[in-house]
Amino acid sequence: MAVAQFVDECNLHAKAGDGGAGSVAFRREAHVAKGGPDGGDGGDGGDVWLVVDHNVASLLSFKDHPFRRGGDGTHGMGKGRHGKAGDDVMVPVPQGTVVRDRDGTVLADLVHVGDRYLAAEGGRGGRGNARFLSNRRRAPAFAEQGEQGEERWLRLELKLLADVALVGFPNVGKSTLISRISAAKPKVADYPFTTLEPHLGVVRLDDGYEYVVADIPGLIEGASEGKGLGHQFLRHIERARVLCVLVDLAPFAERPPAEQLAVLLDELGSYQPELLERERVVVGSRADLTAGRDGEASGGGGGGGGGDLPIDLRISAVTGEGVATLRGRLAEAVRTARAALPEPSQFVVHRPASEGYRVVREGGGWVVEGRQATRAVALSDLTRRDALDEAHRRLKRLGIDKALARAGAQPGDSVRIGDLVFDYQDDEDLYG
């Protein structure tokens, strides 16, 4: 049986559905000499939503298939029949998913089950010609085109939600420890960087109290500057309420315990200074290898750590020494941290509203960009005078003639809005 890969970074291409076009139709009934317009509206395109699902543990589903598309709306028809709206697409993501724009701007942080983020908005369906009936316009022979759905690339990052993060150098015994205190079964071997992805384990005490522990891949000096896979590992520590820092007491460890602790804390502080203010339990691991050595009772571990090393507890995940005590000590720290810190809450950095428009210079002419402006000229037949008059009225109501004048447009300059291209004129003749 293949083991699923843990993926904590990916790209997402979200394409919302296009709106259906409005219909141009007229009543055709016996004994009705001049039937009125009865073209129906097009259906709206489907949205693409990101939704937190507790059954999803990583971003693996996006690795080879980053595309998600909403359903298109269908076109309107005669006899006032409106098109069907396109289906929305609900894209499941794990708790702790951070949504970023392509420039790195945070758009949403999804931390609770059920949190939703609109990744791409469906296009609005066009209105049928029946909508344009008025006292002055008795037989409108045009309708609105459907609006294109929003299309964008997003960057998704996963920051694990855990009560306790196990932090330490490679091969210090984190994977063995999490397998002893929880039901997690990570790969364990006697060489550095056995763990290349985080593992989560649920610790359940006899009184029913539960907390989640994350086995974070081993840090190395320079991790806060991106050395190795530093940033990818460190971000999974950000949300942890308690840090369990493991230092190796084995006499053959590459660094003395005190130096290990100093380097680890320095890397955490360099990455995010507030991490040093979290509840912290410092644990000396592999205590079974220090039997008979001096200074390992409550302070110094083996390997030349010295009696001033601030170790809270000595354990051996292999023999079980101190493991039960550690489970209880971590539970106390988690209780304290949960009481002191508010639950993580969703925040959304709203992207600029898609409404509005702007005038942009393009070569020797001008382009008017924006959803409102494009929608104003999205009519089915701009060669018809009544349709062109309607577009003129909409653009004038939006103030686009004044915006072009303020931007410096001169009579005769080319202006493009959506599919409509015309020569700029002053005031009343602007769109003639």
N, C-alpha and C positions, 0 to 999 in steps of 0.2 A: 504494500500500500504506500503510495507517494505521500510525503509530508508536505502540507501546504506551506508556501513561503510567506514570511512576514514582510509586508511592504508598508512603509510609513511615509513615503513621499511619492507623489504621482502628479501627472497632468490630467486635466479633464477638459474635453471639448464639448461644450453644451450648445446645442442648436434647438431653439424652440420652434414650434410648428408655425408655418405661414398661415395667415388668414385667408379664407375663401373670398372670391370676388362677388360683388353684388350683381344681381341680374337686371338686364334691361328687357322688360316684357310689358305687354299691354293686354288688357282683357279682350278676349275674342269670343263673344257670345252672340247667339242668335238674337235678332231684334235689338241689338245694341250697336248703333251706328258708329259711335266713337268711344270705344272702351278706354278707360283711364289706365295709367301705369300700375302694374301690380308685380314688379320684380322684387323678389325676396332678398334679404341680406345674406352675406356670406358668413360662415361660422368662424369663430375665433380660433387661432392656433393654440396648441397645447403648450403649457409651461414645462420647464424642467426644474424640479425641486430636489435639493439635497435634504435628506431626512435621517436623523440619528436613529439607528436600529441596534438594540443590545445584542442581536445575534451576529453582528458583523464585528470582527476583531481587528481587521487590518484593511489596507487599501489595495489588496491583491487583485480585486476584480477589475481595477483600472489599468493594471500593468500592461496587458496586451490588448485591451479594448477600452481606450479612453473616451470613446464617442458615445454621447447620449442625446437622443433626439425626441422632441415632442411631436405629437401627431398634427398633421395639417388639417385646417378647417375645410369643409367642402363648400362649393359655390352655391349661391342662392339660385332659385328657379322661379319661373312664372307662377301665377296664381298665389303670390304672397308666401311661397314656401321658402323658409330660411334654411341655410346650410347648417350642417351639424358641426359642432365645435370639435376640434382635435383633442385627443386624449392627452392629459397631463402625464408626465413621467416622474415617478418618485424614485429617486436614486438613493439606496441605503448607504450610509457611511457610519463608521464607528464613533463612539463617544470620544470627545477630545479632538475632533477634526477642525483644523484651522483652514479657512478658505482665504486665499490671497489672489489679488489681481496679478497680471503678468509683470507689473512693475514692483511687486512685493507688498503692496498695500493690503493690510488686513481688512477683509470684507465681513467676515463672520467667524465666530468662535463657537462651535456647537458642542456643548458639554452635557446636555440632558437628553435622555431618551425622548424622542418626539420633537426636539428642536428642528426647525425647518429653515431653509434659506433658498430664496428664489435665484437660481443660477442663471436662468435665461427666460425672458418673458415672451409669451406667444404673441404673434402679430394679430392685430385687430381685424376682424372681418369687415369687408367693404359693404356699404349700404346700397341697397337696390334702388332702382329709379323711382319706386313709389315714395321714397323718403324725400325726393326733391320736388314733389308736387306743391305748387303754390298758386296764388291768384294770378300772378304774372307768368308763371310757367306751368301751363296746363298739360303739356305732353313731354316731360323730360325724357330725352333719348340717351341718357348716359347714367352710369352708376360708378360707384367707387371700386377701385381695385383692392384686393386684399393686401394687408400690410405684411411685410416679411418679418419672420420671427427673429428675435435677438440671437446672435451667434457670438460666442466668446470662448477664449481659452482661460482656464483657471488653474491655479496651483493648489493642491491639497497637501496638507501636512498633518500627521497624527502625533499628538502629544498625549502619552498614556495618562490615564486617570488612576492613580494608585495612592493608598494611604502611606505606604512605606516604600522608599527606593533603596535598594542595596547598592552601595557605592564602594568601589575598591579597584585596585590594580588588577590586570588580567591574572587568572589562575590563582586567585586568593581564596577561592572556595565559595563564591556566591551561588553558583548553580547547585552545588551540593547542599548548601544551606536551605535554599528555597525548596528543594525536593524533600528535605527533612521536616520543615515546618508547615508545608502545605501539600496539596495533591499534585502540584506541578511536576512534570517529569522532563526537565530540560536535558539536552545532551551534555554529558560530563566526560572530560578526558584530561589527562595530565600534560597539557601543553597550552601555551598562551593563546588567547582569543578563541577558545572553544566556543564561547557565546558570541555570535555575530548579530543577534537580534534579541530584543527584550522578551522576557517571559513574565507572565502574571500568575500569581498563585493566591488562593483565598485561604487565610488562616482562620480556623474556627476553634475557639476555646471551649472548655467544658461547660461554661455558663451560657453558651450560645452567642457570645460576642464575636463579631467577624471583622476582619480588615483585609485589605488587598495589598500584597507585596509585589513589587516589580524587581526582577533581576536585570539590572542595567549592564550591558556589555562593559568590560573592563576599560577604565580610563587610563590614559597615559599622560606623561608630562607634555604640556603643549596642547592638550585637547581643547581648551577654551579658545585657542587661536585656530582651531580647525585641523590640527594635526591628527593623522589617522582618520578615524570616523568621529572625531570629537563632537562636532556640533550635532550630528545625527543622534549620538548617544545622549548628550547633555540635555537636549530639549525634552527627553522623556522624564527628566528629574524635576522639571519646572513645576509641575502640578502636585508633586508629592508633599504630603503634610509633614512627614517625618523622614529624616535621612538616617539610615543605618550604615555607618561608615566602617568597613572592614579593613583591618590592617593585618598583615601576615606575620605571625610570631615565629614561624619556622626559622631555624638557625641558618638555613641556606637561602633565605629570601634575598633578593637582589639589593634591597634597601633595608636599613633598620626601621623598626615600626614607627619611631618618632618622625623620621624623614618621610615615610609613606604618608602619614597623617598630614604633615605640613604641606606636601605637594598636592594631595587631594583637596584639602581645604582651599589652597591657593587657586586651584583650577576652578573650583565651584565659585569662589568669590570673583574671579576674573570674568567668568561667564555671566553671572548674575549675582551681584552683591547680596541681595536679600535672601539668597539661599543659605547664607551663613547665620541668618536669624531664625531659621526653622528649628523645630524640635529635632534634637540630634542624639543618637546613641552610638558611641564609639565601641567597637567590638574587636577584640583580638581573636583571630581565627587560627585554626590548626594548632590548638593548644596541646594536642596529644603529642606533638613533635618537640615540645619544650620540657618534657618531664625531667625533673632533677636539676633544672637550670635555676639560677638565682634571679630574684627580683621579678617574679611573674604573678604574685598574688593578686594585688589589686591595681598595681601601677605598671611596672616594667614587664614587657613581654620578652621573649627570647630574641636573639639576633642583635643584642647590644642596644635594646630600646631604652634602658635606663629606668629608674624608679619614678621619674617624673612624667612618664607618658600617661595622659589622661584617658585610660581605658576604663569603660564602665563595666565591661564584662568580658570574660575569657570563655571561648567555646571551642568545641571540636565537633564539626558536623559529621565526622566519620564515627566517633565513639558515642556521640550524643551528649557529651559533657556540656552543661550550661545551656543546651538548646531549649529545654522547657522554661528555664528562667528567662531566656531571651524572648520567647513568645509572650510571656507575661509583661516583660519590660517594654516591649514594643506596643503592646495593647495599652499600657498606661500612657505612653507618649502619644498614641493615636487619640485616646480619649481627651487628653489635654489639648491637643491640636484641634480636634473637632469642635471642642467647646469654645476655643479662642478664635477660630477662623470661620467666616461665613462660608456657606456652601458655594462652590463655583457657580457663577451665573453667566447666562448667555449675554454677549454683547455683540452688537452689529455696528460696524462703521459703515454708514449708509453711503453708497456710491451716488454721484450726482444724478439728480432726477433726469429721466430720459426726455422729459418734455422741454419745450423751448427750442431755440435755434441760434445759429451764429453765422455771420457773414465772413467768408474767407476769400482772400485773393488767390486766383488761380491763373497763372500766365498773364495774359492781357485782359482777362475777364474776372468774373466773381462766381462763387459757389455759395449757396445758402444751405447749410447743413442743419439737421435736427429733425426730430420725429414730427413735430407739429407742421413744419414747413413742407416736408415730404408728403405728409398725409393730406395737406391742403390741395396738392396738385395731382394726387393719385386717383384720377378720374379715367374712365374707360375710353373716352374718345375726345381728346382735346382739340381735334380738328373741328368739332361742332362749336358754333358760336355760344350756345347756351352753356355748354360745359366750360368753355374758356371764361365766360362771364362769372361762373360760379367759382372757378379757381382765382380769378381776379378779386372777387369779393372776399374770399377767405384770406388771401395774402394781405390785402389792405387792412383787414380787421386785425391781423397779427402785427401790423406795423412794419412789414418787411420793406415797403417802399422808403420809409423814413430811415430804417436801419442801413439800407444801401446808400442813401444819400449821406448819412453820417460817416460811412466807411470810405467815402470818396468816389463813389461810382459816377461816371460821366455818361451823358447821352451817347448811345451807340455801343456802350460796353456790353459784352456778352454776359448773360446771367443764366446759371443752371440751377434748377431746383428739382431734384429727382429726375424724371424723364423729360421735364419741360425745360426748353432752352429758348430764351428770347433776348431781344436787345433792350437795354435799359433806356427808359424815357423819363422825363420829368413828370412828377405829380400824376395828373389824371390819365396821362397817356402811357403810364409805366408798363402796363401789360397789353397794350393794344398791338 
